[in-house]
Amino acid sequence: MTTDHWMILIMGAVLACGPILLVWLEERTRARGIAVPALVTLKGYKLTPHSAFSLVVAVMLIFLSYQMRGVGLGFVFMVFGFIGVIVAVRNIRQSKTSAS
């Protein structure tokens, strides 16, 4: 792999940490007793700004993997993207259980 490929891989890994870090920050904010605003509430599930931005980053990583479909790094970006989606959806699902 060239240095460009390594730099792309490192940037993808940093982007993949974004959703995990955002969800962790939201959990710490709730643990301190500070209310986290909900952008949308549907059937008791809350979409917070942390979850929304996590989903945006995850979808962006999946889109990048589609754009890089000829390069071997595309698969890595797809894995990073789906991990981000899983983390964000888990956080949205937990928002209902913590409210009830």
C-alpha positions in Angstrom: 0.0 0.0 0.0 1.2 3.5 -0.8 1.3 6.3 1.7 -1.9 7.7 0.2 -3.7 4.5 0.9 -2.4 4.5 4.5 -3.6 8.1 5.0 -7.0 7.3 3.6 -7.2 4.3 5.9 -6.3 6.4 9.0 -8.8 9.1 8.1 -11.5 6.4 7.7 -10.6 5.0 11.1 -10.8 8.4 12.7 -14.2 9.0 11.1 -15.4 5.6 12.3 -14.6 6.6 15.9 -16.9 9.6 15.6 -20.2 7.8 16.1 -18.8 5.8 19.0 -17.4 8.9 20.7 -20.6 10.9 20.2 -22.7 8.1 21.8 -20.3 7.9 24.7 -20.5 11.7 25.2 -24.3 11.5 25.2 -24.2 8.7 27.8 -21.9 10.7 30.0 -24.1 13.8 29.7 -27.1 11.8 30.8 -25.2 10.3 33.7 -24.4 13.8 35.0 -28.2 14.5 35.0 -28.1 17.0 32.1 -31.0 16.6 29.7 -30.1 15.8 26.1 -32.6 17.4 23.7 -34.5 15.3 21.2 -34.7 16.4 17.6 -37.5 14.0 16.8 -39.5 11.6 19.1 -41.4 8.8 17.4 -43.2 6.2 19.5 -41.0 7.0 22.5 -37.7 6.7 20.6 -35.7 9.9 20.7 -33.4 11.0 17.9 -30.8 13.2 19.6 -28.3 15.5 17.9 -25.6 13.0 18.8 -27.5 10.1 17.2 -28.4 12.1 14.1 -24.8 13.2 13.5 -23.6 9.6 14.1 -26.0 8.4 11.4 -24.8 11.1 9.0 -21.1 10.0 9.5 -22.0 6.3 9.2 -24.0 6.9 6.0 -21.1 9.0 4.6 -18.7 6.2 5.3 -21.0 3.7 3.5 -21.3 6.2 0.5 -17.5 6.5 0.4 -17.2 2.7 0.3 -19.5 2.7 -2.7 -17.4 5.4 -4.4 -14.2 3.4 -3.7 -15.6 0.1 -5.0 -12.6 -0.6 -7.2 -10.1 -0.1 -4.4 -9.6 -2.7 -1.6 -10.1 0.0 1.0 -13.8 0.3 0.0 -14.6 -2.8 2.1 -12.9 -1.3 5.2 -15.0 1.9 4.9 -18.2 -0.2 4.5 -17.4 -2.1 7.7 -16.7 1.2 9.5 -20.0 2.6 8.2 -22.1 -0.3 9.3 -20.4 -0.3 12.8 -21.4 3.4 13.0 -25.0 2.6 12.0 -25.2 -0.2 14.6 -23.9 2.2 17.3 -26.3 4.9 16.4 -29.3 2.6 16.2 -28.4 1.0 19.5 -28.3 4.4 21.1 -31.7 5.3 19.6 -33.2 2.1 20.9 -31.8 2.7 24.4 -33.4 6.1 24.5 -36.8 4.5 24.9 -35.7 2.1 27.7 -34.0 4.9 29.7 -37.2 7.1 29.4 -39.6 4.4 30.7 
